Amino acid sequence: MIPVRPVLAAAFCLALRAAAAFAGERYVDPVFASVTKTSDIVYGRALNSSGALQDLTLDLYEPSGDSENFRPVYIWAHGGFHKYGDKSDEGPYADYASRGWVALSIDYRLCPACPLGAAGILSSSDPVTASETFVGAARDDQHDMQAAVRWVRANAARFRLDAGRIAVGGYSAGAETALTTAFNSYDPGDSGNPGYPSDVAAAVSHAGVYQFGLPVDCPGTNLCTLYGTIGPTPGSLETQEPPVAMIHGTNDMTLPFPVILPACILTTALLNVCEITPVVGAGHVIADTDVALAFIDKYVVDAPRMPTTLTLGAGARSSPIGDSVPVSATLAADGVPLAGRRIIFFIGSVEAPAVTGADGVAATTVVPTAPSGVTELSATYSGEMTDAATLLGPGSGYAGSRDAAAFEVD
């Protein structure tokens, strides 16, 4: 059975949130007065539809003055038929950042030659070619969002992010991109940041759909033909998929409400989580972002996490500028060493990565730079997700940990 969250349930959820707002619960309520935006960060590069190498950029939104470590991340993709749109388009990213999340709104490769969705494909003089063009663009955009997921993991220590608590979402074509990112982690693409996992903890679709392999000419009704052409990259559905939320207007004329059902029915039958929120009377719009927030709170923020400890090794706590400083740290969970985990060391702003061995120890060298004076030596493990949420049990992972000490640069 597919869990369906009607609008009345959403209203009840909002009422509970209003009651909780007095307490100011982080990740639920807007507990920060302002949000800081860092614009146009390059997160990858890929060949676009014109054959040119394109920089892929994102805007990062975080709560102003926030000192929390290991903050969960929400990556948002705009809509526009994979044909137009911009990371500054409407979306809940700034609102979520005011609640303590770090939110990324990404640009991805656009396809000016793409048809305007299903209607454009079906009215084309060559529907097969038009459909192939559309599917190719959707696959490119999946790969771009996956590169953004990997960028988060590559830069988690520097931006104080949790590499194990990453959710994706979007609107329309961006929603389709979020769903393919969640379901198709086996196809990560090459848009940037290789060497890191592309899997996510949860995905939210606002007015989007996921196609899992129906052929374009599938037999049956016009709805079947429509569904077979509008979906993004054909993919697969298996057990142990990330939980997804489908928030969709019942009067959506661009992607009619019934087209979201097949993928949700199948993924639920495979013991995954797929929650549908029908927004009665709504069209092809972003709706019920508070329902979406409650969903990712449940499956990302509240997912069980095994605590870890990271302890700096004994060693130098001062050094002249330019000298190579040996550093080490030991990572363990419940007293058991964790091997093969990435640790980032900093002396001031100078960064050096290392990987833990069988004994849980990571070691490398850092070369401090100006300015001289007392700064900080730190080691950070940014956490990880170990498996996806299913109806058999929620997602789990290792929590991040950090250790620091004063360090004097002569």
Order of alpha helices (4+ residues) and beta strands (2+ residues): alpha-beta-beta-beta-alpha-beta-alpha-alpha-alpha-beta-alpha-beta-alpha-beta-alpha-beta-alpha-beta-beta-beta-beta-beta-beta-beta-beta-beta-beta-beta-beta
